[in-house]
Structures are given as C-alpha cells and as structure tokens.
Amino acid sequence: MANVVVVGAQWGDEGKGKIVDWLSEQADIVVRFQGGHNAGHTLVIDGTTYKLSLLPSGVVRPGKLSVIGNGVVLDPHALLNEIAQLKKQGITVTPDNLRIAENTTLILPLHRELDGIRESANAALRIGTTRRGIGPAYEDKVGRRAIRLMDIADGATLDRKIERLLTHHNALRKGLGLTPIDPAEVRKELLDVAPFVLPFMDSVWSLLDQKRREGKRILFEGAQGALLDVDHGTYPYVTSSNTVAAQAATGSGLGPGAIGYVLGICKAYTTRVGEGPFPTEQNNEIGRMLGERGKEFGVVTGRPRRCGWFDAVLVRQTVRTSGINGLALTKLDILDGFDEIKVCTGYRLQDREIDYLPASEHAQAEVEPIYESIAGWREKTAGARSWADLPAQAIKYVRRIEELIGCSAAVLSTSPEREDTILMQNPFEA
C-alpha cells in the first residue's frame, strides 16, 4: 500500500484539484506540503464547483483528515475566508477534519504589501507573482525571523519575535520610502486572529507518523507545478518554494521513505500564468482556441493563461526531477476537433539541438522548439470513462506522449467532472 504524492508536471494549473479529489476517495489523509493561497484548485462534484486556494482538496470529502504542513506559508485571514466560503456551500471545516502544523510560517499584511510594491516597481524585473505575500514570507522563513503559528500561542515571547521581524522590515521599508510598522499593530492583529486559527494547530510530523504506522493511506498535494520549483524551475520566474515531489517529505515532517508513488499531473497541451520562458507558446489563433476551450483563467487571479502545444522536453525533465512513476493526463478533450496537433520533442539552441531545458535564464529565452506533427481526431473524447471510449487517434497521441517522456499514463481526465476519468493504474495499489 503506497502513500501517493501528486505534483504538477508543468507550470501549474494542470488539474491537480480534480485528480487529488478523485484519489482522496481512497485516502484517509490529504496533506498540503508547500505554497500558500497563491494557487487555486477547482473541484466539480455532483455539479457543484468548489474553489480552493489554501485548504487541501480532501476537505470537501466527509471522513477525510486534511493537513496543512510546515512547508506551507499560511495567511490566517485567507484561511478563515476560505473556511467561511465553504460553509456557505455546506462544507464544515473544524479541528476534527483539519490540522495545521505548529511550525507553519505565517503571512502577514506587511508581506502582502511588500510583494505588491516589488511587483509594481519595475516592469523589467516582474516575476508575475500573485501579490499575496508568498515570496516575502518564505524569505523571512529562510532568514530565521518569521512568525510561526506556534508563536501566537505564546504572548510572552511574541513581542521579541515581532521586534526581530521588524528590525529587518522597517529597515527595508525605509529604503523604499515607506512608513515604519508599529510593533503594537502587528501584535494586535496576530492576537485578534489567534483564537480562530490556534484550535487547528497540531504537531503534524508526529500526527502523520502515527497515522502512517496505523496503516492509513496518505495523499500529498502540492500547489504549483514542478517547473515553478525555486531550484529546478525556470528561475527566476518561479515560486519561492520547492514544488518537486521530494518536498512532500520535507514539507510535512515525514521521511522520504513515506513516499511510495509519485503521480505527475499534466495537460494534453501546455499553459503558463505570469512572466517567464514558454518555448511552445502560441500567440495566435491556436493559442486563443486552446484558451477558450480550456477556460484558461487563473482560479485565484483571474488572469488569462498563456497557451501552447505539449512540450515533451519539459515534462520528461520533470519526470526525472520529481521521480514520477505515472502520469495523469488532463484536458485531453480540449484537443477534440484539431486536424493537426504538434508536440515539442526537442529544442534548437543557436546551432545545436538539445533534449533538455537549460538552467540559464538567457538560454531558456533563446531555445526554439522542434515539433513533431500528429494527426488529430474528429470524434469526441469529452466524457470518456474507459480506454475503449477513446478515438484511435487520441490513443495514438497518448501513447506517443508516453514514449517521449519515458513514463506511462496512469490516469486520463476527459472533463472537469470527477467521474469522467479513465484509470489505467491505481497509484495506491502500484
């Protein structure tokens, strides 16, 4: 019996929410292990749409324990707003079905303000952040000055920790021409929100270790895609945390031996939000059609996503950096009706061909895709629930992707509805 890690194999927005929800039926615990409320997951269950940003996708399922791990940066107000929104939709979130790691770093208003100022300051240096304070909060975590969830439970030591934090931030704000932050304001805000979030606090590493020893099935859920990983992504146009599968262990407090199977999620084409390189981007009618058919708008930001053909080079690289065992291919139905579909099989960089994405920012911007053309299909894949329901040419497309990335498809998704899913290999039983 394997514990399963779900990671995005592209730049995010691959449909992880649906796949995690679909898998969570077999899981006992669903764990978020990195990121914050900067990535949205859309779940469609029995015709009802749930939009989650911070809470694990398993929270909408009765009888499941959801966990926010220490690798996440937590905005308490965003958490409470999301819980309130779910309550309106009939989903109750309590400490019985949600636990938050005591050593989770908190996102404060000063983080959000700094994020927005930086992103607006110089168009040439924009990363494309969501301006929600994620990056500055991770900076404070690494700088060893962050306020963590457990800190707001101890009012006696909180002042000292706020002083340490503001020693850095007020000096930074002075350089930016901003007014200094009053420590009393920070203290009041934290203590005001404390009664609402502290009931969820737990020693998550110990809780998960206990559940694992009891034989419970654990599903680990990332936020952004692996190509936004701060080490292995398209740096500097990345997020501020590690998004590859190994972070599931670090970001939850379990050792790597707890991971049994890594399921990579990717679309049958490619999308990206924000700035940065995108070799197969289609700034033309093809890109517009993919965007319209796929409803490619960010769940959190509402920003339109950039669209292009499937990039096998990037996904093949992610298969290796995340140790992906099987692929969940989503939105195959968006390609229905195309006469010709292109797949990037390699890159041309100056006068040579390469089969990987170089680490250099300059080289990433310079690579040109090498395409292979594949015949499309006129029949519908939308709503298909078995391999036999797929058109022959769609099957050929899936098989060619498997060959190019060196990984077999375990799951196919043919619509946002959770039932419209084809299972070839159950990750929990692999």
N, C-alpha and C positions, 0 to 999 in steps of 0.2 A: 504494500500500500504506500503510494508516493504522495508526499506533500508537493504541491504544484505552485510554481512561480509563473505569473503571467506578465510578460513585458511587451511593450510596443517595439516592433522591429523597424520602424521608420521614424518620422519626426513627431509622432503623437497623432491623436485623432484617428487611430486605426480601428476603433470599435471595441476597445477593451472592456467598456462597461457592460455591453451585452454578453460578451464571452464570459466575463467573470460572474455575472448573474447566472448565466446558463450553467456554469460549472459549480456555482455555490450551492446548487441543489444537492450536490454530493458531498459538500464540505461541511464541517462543523464550525470552522472559524475562518473569517476573512480578514486579512491584515493589510493595511496600507503601510508601506515601508519607506517612502520618500516623497518629496514635493510638498505642496501646500494646496491652497484653494485656487491655484493658477491653471488647473487643468480640469475640464469638465467631462463627465461621463453621462451619457444619455441612455436610460433604460426604458424599454417599451414592454409593459407586461399587461396582458389582457386589455390592450387598448389604452392603458394609462401610461403617460410619459412622466418619468422621474428624472430630474436633472440634478446630479450630484457633483460637487467640486472637491470637498474635503472628506466626507464620510465614505467609508468603504462601500462598495456596491452591494455587499451582502446585507446591508442594514434594512433593505426593503423586504427581506425574506424572514418570515417568522421562524423562531427557533434557532437562529444563527447568531453567534457571537462575533461582533465586529470589533476590530482593534486598530487604533492609530498608534504606530510605532514611534520609537525615538528618532528615526530618520526623517520624520515629517517635521515641518515648521508650521505651527498652529496659530492661526488668528482666532482668538476666543470669540470675537463678535461674529466672524464668518461662520464659525461652528454653530453658535446659537441661532443665527438666522436660518441656516440650513435645516437645523432640527425643527424650528418653527414652521418652515415651509412644508416639510414632510408631514408634520402633524396635521396641516390643512388637508393633506391628501390621504389621511387615515393611517399614517405610519408613526408609531410612537417610539421614540428613542429614549432609553433610560439606562442607568448603570447596569441593568440586567442584560442588555444587548450591545452595549458599547463601553469599551475601556480605552483609556489613553495613557500612554507611557508617562511616568512621572518625570522623566528626564527629557521630555519633548521641549524644544525651543519655541518660545512664543514670538509671534509677530505683533509689534506694537504700532501705533499710529506714526511714530517717528520713522519707522521702516517704510511705511507706505508713502510718506511724504518724500523721503529721500529717493525712493525708487522713481517716483514721478518726475522729480526735478532732474535727475540724471538723464532720464529718457527724453526729456524735452529740451535739454540744454544744447545738444549738438547733433544735428541730423546725421552728420557723417559718422558718428560713433554709436548710433542707435543699435541696440541688440534686438529690439522687438519684444520687450518684457510686457507682462500684463499690468504692471504698475501696482501690484498688490503687496509689495514689500518682501517678496520671497528672497531675492538675492541679498539685500542688506541684512535680513535675519540670519541667513546662512553665514554671511561674513562675520557677524557677531558671535555665532556659534564657534567658528574656527578661531576667532580672535579671543575666545575664552572670556567673553564679557556678556554673554547672552543671559536673559532672564528665562528660566525654565519653569515648567508647570509647578514643580515641587516648591519653587521659591516663593510663590504667592501664598503657600500654606503656612509660611513662617514669617510673620510680620516683623519679628525681632531682628532678623538679618536682612530683610528686604531693602532697607534704606542703604545699606552698604553696597548691595548689588546694583541698585539703581545708580548710585554715585559712580561706581566703576563703569557702568554703561555710558553715562552721560559725560564722563571725562573724555571719552572718545567722540561722542556725537556732537557735543557742544563745540568742541574744537573744530570739527568738520563743518558744522553749520556756520561758525564764524567765518571760515574761509569762503563759504558760499554766500555770505552776506545775509544769513538768516538769523532770526532772534533765537537766543538760547532757550532750552527747555527747562521748565521749573520741575525739580525732582518731586515736589509735592503733587503736581498734576499726574505724573506717571504713577506714583504710589496710589493715588485715589482711584485712577482708572483700573489698576490691577486689583485692588481690594474690592472694588464695586463688582467686578465680573467674577471674582473668586468663588462666591457661593454657588454660582451656576455651573462652573466647569470642574471644580475640585471633586464633586461626587463621582466623576468618571475616572479619576486618577487611579492608577494601579502600577505595580511592579510588573510590567509587561513581559520582560525577559523570563521572569520566574513563572508567571502565569502560562506562557506559551510552552515552556519546558515541561511543566506539569501536564498540560493537555496533550503534548506530544507523547509523553510516557504513558498516558492513558489510552493511546491509540487513536486520538482524534485526528481527523483529516484537516489540514491547514492549507488554505489558499492564500498566496501572497500576491498583492495587487500593486503595481507601480502606477505612477501618474503619467509622466511624459514618456516619449519614445526613446529608444537607446541612442538614436542619432543626436539627441539633445544632452547626452551624458557629458559632464564637465571635463572628463578625461578622454573619452572615446568618441565624442560627437564633433560637430562642425564648429569647433572653437574659433572665435569667441561667441558665436551665435548659438549658444547653448543655455541650458538652465544651470542652476547653481548647486546641483547635487548629482550624485551618481545615479543613473537610471538603469544601468545594466543589471542582470539577474543577481549578480553577487551581492548587490546592495540589499537584497531581501534578508540576508543573514545579518549584515551589519545594522540595518535599519530596524530590526525587530529584536535583536539580542539573542537570537538563536545562532548556533554554529552552522557552518556551511553543510555539515552532514545532514542537516534537517531538510535540505532541498533534494527532492527526488526526481523532479521532472520540470523542465523549463519549456513553457509554451509561448512561442513568439507570435504576436498578432500583427498582420499587415494587410493593407488594402490590395485589391487587384490592380490598382494604379497607385500613384503617389501624390500626397499633398503635404503642404507645409504652411504654417502660420508665422508671420513675422519676417524678420530680415535673415540674410544668410544665403549660402550657395544652394542651388537646386538644379543639378545638371539636366534633368529631363522635363523641366517646367515648360508648359505650352502656353505662351502668351498669344493665343489665337482662338479660333472657333472650337478646336478640340478641348482646350483648357476650359473654355466657357461652358461647353456641353457637360464635361465631367463635373464641374462645379454645380451646375443647375440640377443635373440628375441626382448627384450625390448629396444635395443640400449641404454644401461645404461651407458652413459658417461656424465659427467657434462657439461652443456651449457657454463659456464664461464671458468672452469678449464680444461676441457677435461679429468679429472680423471675418471677412471672406478669406477662405484658404486658397493658396496658390495650388494649381493642379497640373499634373503631368503624367507621362507614361510610367509604367512599372520599372523601377531601377533595380535589376538583379544584383548589380555590383554592391550597392549599399546593403541590401538585405542579406546577401551572402556574408558580408563583413560582420553584420550584426549577429548572424547565426554563430559566428566564431567568438566574438567578444562577449556574448551572453551565454554561450554554451547551450543554444536552443536545441531541444530534442524533437520538437514537432511544431508545425506551422498552422496557425488558424488564419485562413484567407477570407477576408470580409469584402462585402460590396461587389461580389462577382457580378451581380445583376446590373450594376451601373454600366457595364460594358455591353449589355444586350443591344443588338442592332448595329454595332460598328462593323463596317465592311472589312476594315483592316485595323489590327491592334499592334502597337510597337512595344518592344521590350528592350531596355538597355542592357547589353551583355558585357560591355567594357567601356573604357574611356580612351580618348586620344589627348595626350598632354604634349604640346609642342610637336615634336617629330617622332614620338613613340607611343605605343599602345600599352596601357596598364590595366590590371584587373582588380584594382582596389582604389579607395578614396584616400589620397594623400593627406597627411596631417597638417601640412602648411596651408594657412588661410589663403595665401596668394595662389597656390596650386589648385586648391579647391574651386576657386573662382574661375580658373582657366580651363579646367577639364571640359572636353566635349564628348557627349555620349555617342557610342557606337550602337546602332539599333539593328535589331532583327525584326522583320515583319512577320506577323502571324495572321492567318485568315480569321475573321470574326465569325459571328453566328447571328442568325435572324430569329431563332427560337428564343423563348423566354427562359431565363434561369431564376427569375424572381419567384420566391416562394417555394423553390425546390427543397425537398426534405430527404431525398435519397440520391445516391450516385446515379441510379438508373433514370432519374428525372432530368438529368443534365443533357444538353445537346452534345453531340460527339465532339464538335469543335471546341466547346467550352472545356471538356475533359482534356483535350489535347493541350489547351492553354495552361491548365493547372499542372499537367504532367511536365510541360516544358519549364515552367517556373521551378518545380521541384528539382529538375536536372540542373538548372542554372545556379540555384542557391545551395545545392547539396544538402537538402533537408526535405523530408516528406511532409505532406499536408496531413494534419490530424483532424482538422475541423474546417468546414466551409460554411460561410454565412451568406444567405441569399436575400435577406431583408432585415430591417431593424427588429422585427418580431422574433422573440427568443425561440419560438417553435420552428422557425424557418432556418434550421441548422442541420448540416449533414456531418455525422460523426464517423470518422474512419478509425480513430484510435482514441480511447479514453485515457487522458493523461493520468487520472487517479489509479488506473489499473495497468499502466505501462510497466 
